[in-house]
């Protein structure tokens, strides 16, 4: 079973995913999130000054919904329970739990 969680923690139906129905998409990994490529120019800023342009090729926006298998959801919650003060969103939940998240490009 796969559980879909919207970034605002409301259950939703996931949008069509790349490779869905062809061995890809939701359910292949314990935790995944629907993403979109970053299209805006990104700058690295240090001490209030632009230091460099950040290449966009490896950057994505985690838009959601977030997809968890039952086992993946139980695992992430168990691992993160001692660090709940650090959790502000779905990504920080996964970071606090020390788990990897598969990206699912939006179609």
N, C-alpha and C positions, 0 to 999 in steps of 0.2 A: 504494500500500500504506500502511496506517495501523498504527503500532506503539503498543501500549498499555503504559504503565508505571505500576505501582502506586507510591504514595508511598514505599514501602520498597524500590523498585527491583526488584520481582519482576514478571514479565510476568503479566498477568491478562486475562480476557475482560471487555470493558467492559459496564456495565449499560445498560439501555434509555435512550436519550437523547431529549430533546424534539426533535421534528421528524425523527427518524430514519426513513428510507424516504420522506420527503416533501421532499427537497432540503435538509434541515437536518442537524444532528448531526455526527458525526465525518467527517473527510475534507474538509470545506469550507474549513478553515483549516489552515495548516502546524502550528500548535501549539494545543492546547485542553486544558481540564481540566474534569472534572465537579465542579459546585459545589452547595452547599445554602445557602439564605438564613440569615443570622444571626437568631436569635430571642431571644437574651438581650439585656438592656440592657447597653450598652457605655458606659464612662466614660473621659473624658480626664483623666489625672492628671499634675500638674506639681508637682515638689518634694514629693511625698507627699500632696498635697491634690487632691481632686476638683475639677476646673475646669469640666467641662461634660458633658452627656449627648451622646453621638455618635449622630446619626441612623442607623438601621439600614437604611434603604431601599436604600442603595447598597453595603452590605457583604455579602460572601459568605464561606463557608468553602470553600477549595479542598480537596476530599476525595479527588479522583482517582477513577479512574485518569487519568493524563495521556496524551493522544493526540498522536502526532507522525506527520506524513507522513515518508517516507524523506528527502525534501529538507529538511524542517523540522528533523529530527533532526540531519542532517549540518551544516546551517547553524548551529544553536545550539551544537553541540560545537566547531565551527571558531571561532566568534566568542568563546566563553568560555574557550578554552584558556589564554590569558595571565592570566586572573583566577581560576584554579582555587582559590586560597587563600581566596577569598570565598564559595565555593559550599558550602552546608550542606544544601540540599534542592532540590527541583525548581524552586520559585519563584525561589530565589536563582540557580540556573543560568540561568533565562530572563532575570532582571534583569541578571546579569553579561554576558549576550550582547546585551542591549539589544533584545530581541524582544518583540512583543506576543503576548498569550495570550488566546484566545477562551474565554469561559466557556460551559459547557453545563449548564444547570439540570437537577438530578435530577428524575425524575418521581415 
